[in-house]
């Protein structure tokens, strides 16, 4: 069983025991074949070589009922004995905003950290007030309880996802504006993919042939995806560790 978390309001400071395992919620891709990065995080947790990771996936959320992450969650439960809850939050079937449903689910499941991995829906308003990073009020980006993985250099690719972000980086490389591609993890703010909220990043080399060969974009994007999936579990864990060091979790 996953140990429940204490109730935490925005900016509340409390200390947990060294043995406590933080509970995270993953907001996943709505695509039927999506959820690959969430799957990579789950696989890393399941194997947890050398015991480096200290968190549990307690909840997954997607905006489409056929989303791949929801099926993957069921497999984790069936094959590994996990007790992760999978929830579909509709974008259209309720007068309430999806963010309001997510707030309720996060609170109901005692979630310590919300992690957006390809969610494709902008979260704003009350969600950011409760879980996001408020640059004018918070003392640190680690005050946030919601983070997002963005597959590109910010602000160059802010608001752009997937292969389009890789395409924009290649164009900037060709123009001499950047020397490498990036994968960044940032706290969620009212500004989409806010560079002020970045707390971790991975660099992805851009090869000169990526601009010239016929399949250069596909090769560059595929390399970024591999690095993203390998790094994501440790970027999440690093954020939680920094929160522990600051006495926030």
Buried (B, 14 or more C-beta within 10 A) or exposed (E): EBBEBEEBEBBEEEEBEEEBBBBBBBBBBBBEEBBBBBBBBBBBBEEEEEEEBBBBBBBBBBBBEEBBBBEBBEEBBEEEEBEBBBBBBEEEEEEEBBBBBBBEBBEEBBBBBBBBBBBBBBBBEEBBEBBBBBBEEBEBBBBBBBBBBBBBBBEBBBBBBBBBBBBBBBBBBBEEEBEEBBBBBBBBBBBBBBBEBBBBBBEBEBEEEBBEEEEBBEBBBEBBBEBBBBBBBBBBBBBBBBBBEEEBB
